[in-house]
Each structure stands twice: as structure tokens, then as C-alpha cells.
Amino acid sequence: MAKIPKDLLYTEEHEWVHFSDDRTEATVGITDFAQKELGDIVYVELPQEGDALQHMESFGTIEAVKTVAELYAPLTGEVLETNHQLQDEPTLVNGSPYEDGWIIRMRVTNPDEAKALLSPEDYKARVAEGA
């Protein structure tokens, strides 16, 4: 069973979101379920710091041995920081998807979009359906 932390929100595309206390910033990564489905990750294409992100538009890719998956912005905003460690150690996403394997930190410009994110319970049900 995939690990689904209760303090995060999730997207239908198997990304997780952790908000700052004031909900003006968010950290984004892919879920444990997603990394298991992808298999051994060999490369992560990251956006540039300062890039504008549009809700549900692609901002990068994750390349595994057998496939490439798009990364979608869960919220509209601006990239504040990327996880540079992933350039040399993309397998951090496999080994620690919720801690060391985070992908971006962003400034959130439309916090209302968070209403479309899934609760841990809803995401768990989605994964249980084999999505």
C-alpha cells in the first residue's frame, strides 16, 4: 500500500501539495504511488526559478527507465525554488518522495484553486480504485 501522509493535499495526477501556514507558498512533489508506478527514476526536468506556473499546465517531466511522465502545476503561481539535488540524484524521488524528493516550492497566486485538490482520504480512495 502506498504511503499517503495526512498533512498533504493531492491531485488526480498523483502529485502532492504541502502549504505554508499562511497558504501563500506550497511545496510540490509526486506521490509514493506515482513513484512506484514509474519505477526507477533516472531524470527530472525542472522549471527555472521565477517561472510562471498555470494551474494544470505542464511544468516539467520525470523520466523513468521505461517511461516519461509530465508534471502538472497543481496551482497557479511562481517557482520560488527547485530541488537541485534531483539533478544529480533523481532517485531521491523513489526513496523519499515526501521529504528529500520534493520537486518545487512555489508562490501561490490563486489559493482558491486548492479547493480542487483531493484530501488524503479521497486520494487513498482514488489509489484503491487502481487509478
Backbone torsions as a table, in degrees:
resi	resn	phi	psi	omega
1	MET	NA	134.3	-179.7
2	ALA	-69.2	144.7	176.5
3	LYS	-76.1	129.1	-179.6
4	ILE	-131.4	91.1	-180.0
5	PRO	-58.2	142.8	-176.1
6	LYS	-82.3	-10.1	-178.1
7	ASP	-97.3	11.8	-178.7
8	LEU	-118.2	163.0	169.6
9	LEU	-112.6	163.1	-170.1
10	TYR	-136.3	159.6	175.0
11	THR	-110.1	163.2	175.2
12	GLU	-62.8	-23.5	-177.8
13	GLU	-89.5	13.0	173.8
14	HIS	70.1	39.1	170.7
15	GLU	-111.1	153.9	177.6
16	TRP	-113.3	155.5	-179.6
17	VAL	-134.4	129.9	173.9
18	HIS	-120.2	119.6	-178.3
19	PHE	-88.2	148.3	167.9
20	SER	-67.6	165.8	-177.4
21	ASP	-56.6	-36.5	-178.9
22	ASP	-92.0	3.9	176.6
23	ARG	62.2	21.1	177.2
24	THR	-92.6	-16.0	178.3
25	GLU	-131.5	154.3	179.5
26	ALA	-144.8	146.4	172.3
27	THR	-104.4	139.7	-174.6
28	VAL	-129.4	141.5	174.1
29	GLY	-154.3	-174.5	174.6
30	ILE	-102.4	155.4	-174.2
31	THR	-77.3	165.4	174.9
32	ASP	-58.5	-41.9	177.7
33	PHE	-58.2	-46.9	-178.0
34	ALA	-62.7	-44.1	-177.6
35	GLN	-67.0	-34.2	177.2
36	LYS	-67.8	-39.9	178.4
37	GLU	-64.9	-39.3	-179.2
38	LEU	-71.3	-37.0	-175.3
39	GLY	88.4	-156.1	-175.1
40	ASP	-64.5	116.2	-178.5
41	ILE	-84.7	129.5	-176.1
42	VAL	-112.1	-16.3	-178.3
43	TYR	-161.0	141.3	174.3
44	VAL	-126.0	119.7	175.9
45	GLU	-87.1	116.5	-176.0
46	LEU	-103.4	149.5	173.2
47	PRO	-73.7	174.9	175.9
48	GLN	-89.5	145.7	173.6
49	GLU	-61.9	134.5	-176.3
50	GLY	97.2	-13.4	178.8
51	ASP	-62.4	141.6	173.8
52	ALA	-82.7	137.1	177.7
53	LEU	-114.7	138.2	175.6
54	GLN	-110.0	137.6	-179.2
55	HIS	-47.9	123.5	175.7
56	MET	67.9	15.2	172.3
57	GLU	-95.4	149.8	-179.3
58	SER	-65.1	137.2	176.3
59	PHE	-125.0	2.0	179.7
60	GLY	171.0	-174.3	178.7
61	THR	-139.0	159.0	171.6
62	ILE	-121.4	125.2	-178.8
63	GLU	-107.3	124.7	175.1
64	ALA	-109.0	175.8	-177.1
65	VAL	-56.0	-39.9	-172.8
66	LYS	-107.7	-8.2	-173.6
67	THR	-157.7	167.6	173.4
68	VAL	-125.9	133.4	180.0
69	ALA	-120.3	140.5	176.1
70	GLU	-76.4	148.4	170.8
71	LEU	-105.5	131.8	-177.6
72	TYR	-116.0	137.7	179.3
73	ALA	-67.8	119.9	179.4
74	PRO	-74.1	-15.6	-176.7
75	LEU	-148.2	159.9	173.4
76	THR	-82.6	139.6	178.5
77	GLY	169.9	-154.3	-176.3
78	GLU	-131.0	138.2	176.8
79	VAL	-71.2	119.7	177.4
80	LEU	-92.0	-36.2	-174.6
81	GLU	-156.8	144.5	172.0
82	THR	-115.0	155.9	-179.9
83	ASN	-83.5	90.4	-175.9
84	HIS	-62.3	-24.0	178.5
85	GLN	-58.9	-27.9	-177.2
86	LEU	-67.3	-21.2	177.8
87	GLN	-63.2	-41.7	-179.6
88	ASP	-94.6	-25.3	-176.7
89	GLU	-133.2	68.5	-179.1
90	PRO	-62.9	-21.0	-180.0
91	THR	-70.4	-6.6	173.0
92	LEU	-58.3	-31.3	178.1
93	VAL	-64.8	-37.7	177.3
94	ASN	-70.1	-46.7	-172.5
95	GLY	-79.7	-25.6	-174.4
96	SER	-151.9	64.1	-173.0
97	PRO	-61.4	-26.8	-176.4
98	TYR	-100.3	-10.5	-178.7
99	GLU	-116.2	-87.2	-175.2
100	ASP	-72.7	-20.2	-175.4
101	GLY	-94.2	17.3	176.0
102	TRP	-58.8	157.5	-174.3
103	ILE	-108.0	-52.4	179.1
104	ILE	-139.3	158.1	165.3
105	ARG	-116.4	136.1	-175.1
106	MET	-134.7	154.2	170.1
107	ARG	-87.5	130.3	-177.8
108	VAL	-93.2	123.4	-179.2
109	THR	-103.5	-13.3	177.4
110	ASN	-136.2	80.3	-175.8
111	PRO	-61.2	-19.7	178.8
112	ASP	-63.1	-24.2	178.8
113	GLU	-63.5	-20.0	179.3
114	ALA	-62.8	-22.1	179.3
115	LYS	-62.9	-23.0	179.9
116	ALA	-83.9	-9.3	-179.6
117	LEU	-75.3	154.9	-178.4
118	LEU	-88.9	142.0	172.2
119	SER	-71.5	163.5	176.0
120	PRO	-55.6	-38.7	-179.3
121	GLU	-66.6	-43.2	179.3
122	ASP	-66.7	-38.9	178.5
123	TYR	-66.7	-40.0	177.9
124	LYS	-59.4	-41.8	178.5
125	ALA	-64.6	-39.1	178.3
126	ARG	-62.7	-44.8	179.2
127	VAL	-65.2	-38.9	179.9
128	ALA	-63.7	-28.7	177.9
129	GLU	-75.6	-3.9	179.1
130	GLY	84.6	20.5	-179.3
131	ALA	-76.6	NA	NA
